[in-house]
Amino acid sequence: DAKTTQPPSMDCAEGRAANLPCNHSTISGNEYVYWYRQIHSQGPQYIIHGLKNNETNEMASLIITEDRKSSTLILPHATLRDTAVYYCIVRVEAGNTPLVFGKGTRLSVIA
Amino acid sequence: DVKVTQSSRYLVKRTGEKVFLECVQDMDHENMFWYRQDPGLGLRLIYFSYDVKMKEKGDIPEGYSVSREKKERFSLILESASTNQTSMYLCASRLHPVNYGYTFGSGTRLTVV
């Protein structure tokens, strides 16, 4: 599986867009980028995933560069409840191997 | 929505006790997982199960065993609890075999004294 690199922590002002980067320079052609987040004292929660096209859902947008070596998760209007650890994971769409969670990025949304 | 329920939110056990952590999911998911989470170490996979009566070792299975007698229930067993097993334990399930849509429980914080 491709390895990912994320900054350990970031701050964002409430109401502003939070842009969380992820580098995955060794990604393979059939590997997707998945984002999960973990709010304090809860289990991780799935946010979004994508292959090469940009994706948007009710929670966030995912922008993947054309060469697919990096991506950005965008929370368009961050709220205090978005304070969490965000995990970027690269993996094929379906398979038997369980997800492996790295250390992620700790996002602090500040009032 | 899929619900993954872990039987206890907080648990305190004594060294040497046999400990059962229970996890139940209500959406007929084939796959279930047990992770533990410790500060600075992230989530680490202990055991997982693709289907009833099936189990696979994860990255840190030592000191643990699992049981999956019914599809909806996946139990983690600490055969003889030790203080280094004090941790947050998280159960998850997913619809086989897709990697999106893992659903986690709220976790059990186990303290072994």
Contacts between the chains, C-beta under 8 A, distances in Angstrom:
chain1	res1	chain2	res2	distance
A	32	B	99	7.1
A	32	B	100	8.0
A	34	B	99	6.2
A	34	B	100	6.3
A	36	B	102	7.3
A	41	B	106	7.6
A	41	B	107	7.1
A	42	B	104	7.6
A	42	B	106	5.7
A	42	B	107	7.1
A	43	B	4	7.5
A	43	B	90	4.9
A	43	B	91	7.8
A	43	B	92	6.8
A	43	B	104	2.6
A	43	B	105	5.5
A	43	B	106	6.0
A	43	B	107	5.7
A	44	B	43	7.3
A	44	B	90	7.7
A	44	B	92	7.8
A	44	B	102	7.1
A	44	B	104	5.3
A	45	B	104	7.1
A	46	B	100	5.9
A	46	B	101	5.5
A	46	B	102	6.0
A	46	B	103	7.5
A	49	B	99	7.5
A	49	B	100	4.9
A	89	B	99	8.0
A	91	B	99	4.9
A	92	B	99	7.1
A	93	B	98	6.6
A	93	B	99	6.3
A	93	B	100	7.8
A	94	B	97	4.3
A	94	B	98	5.0
A	94	B	99	6.5
A	95	B	97	5.7
A	95	B	99	6.9
A	96	B	50	6.8
A	96	B	97	6.2
A	98	B	31	8.0
A	98	B	33	5.6
A	98	B	45	5.5
A	98	B	48	5.2
A	98	B	58	6.9
A	99	B	99	6.1
A	99	B	102	6.2
A	100	B	45	7.1
A	101	B	35	7.7
A	101	B	42	5.6
A	101	B	43	4.2
A	102	B	42	6.2
A	103	B	42	5.1
A	104	B	42	7.5
